[in-house]
Amino acid sequence: MKKVLAMLLLLAPLYYSAPTFAQNSQQSKMTECNRQAGSKKGDERKAFMKECLSAKKPMSQQEKMKACNKEATGKKGDERKAFMKECLSGKH
C-alpha cells in the first residue's frame, strides 16, 4: 500500500502539469505556423503568424452537411440534389 501511495505522489505532478488537449492543439498549431513561416522576417513574419494562428480549422463533414441543409431550405428534388452536391464539394 505504501508503494502505491509513493508512486501516486511521484506521478501526481506529472498528471497535473500535463498540457490539456487545447494547449497541445495550440502548441502544434504554433509549431506548424513557425515551420510555414520559414525565412520570413519582421513585419512580414508577424503578419503571417497572426493570420496562420487565427485561421479557423476546416469544417468537418458533419458541419458542412448541417450548413448546406440549412442553405438548401425550400429547394426540392433535383434542384436540392444538385445544390447539396455542389455545396458539399466546397464549390459553393
N, C-alpha and C positions, 0 to 999 in steps of 0.2 A: 504494500500500500504506500509506503514511504517513497519507493522508487517511482511509482506512478505520479505522486504529487510533485516529486522533484522534477520529473520530465515535464509536467504541465507548467511548472514555474519557469522552467528554462524555455519552453516553447511559446508561452503567452506573449512575450514582447514581439516575437516574430509575427504572430497572428494579428495582433492589434496594430502593427506598423505596416502590414502588407497593404499595397495600394488597392483601392477599390476598382471595380470594373471601369467606372467613369474616368478615374485617374489614369488607369492603364490605357484606356482608349485615347485620352488626350495626349498622353506621352507618345503613343505610337503615331498619332497624327502629327505631332511636333517633329518627330524623327523623320517621317516621310516628307513633310514640308521642307525641312532642312536639307534633305537629300535632293529634292527637286530644285531648291533654290540655287544649288551648285555654286558657281563663282560670282553670283550677283553680289553687289556691294552697296552700302549706303542706303539712300532713299529707295532705290530700285528693289533692294532686298527687303527692306521694311514693308514696302507696298505689297510685294509678292507674298510675304509671310502673313500679312494681315488678311489678304484675300484667301490664301490657302487655308489658314486656320479657321476662317469664318465660313468656309464653303460647307453647305449642307450635304449630308450623305444622300446618295440617290434613293429614291423611293423604292420600297420593297414591292414585289408583285402584288401583294395584297393591298397595299396602299394605293397603287396605280389603279387596281380594279375598282376600289371604292370611289376614287376621284372620277374615273371615267364613267362609272354608273351614274354618279351624280350629274355629270355633264350631259349624259345621254337621256335624261328625263324628257319625256314627250316624244321621243323617236321610237318608231316601231318597225318590226320586220327587217327587210333588207337594209333599210337606212340605218337602223340601230346596229345591225351586224357589221356593216361597213365602218360606221363610226367607231365602234368598240375595237375593231381590228386596227384601225389607224391610231386610235388613242393609246392602246396598249403597246403598240410598237414604238411609241415615243415620237412619232412624226407629227402628232397633233400639237 
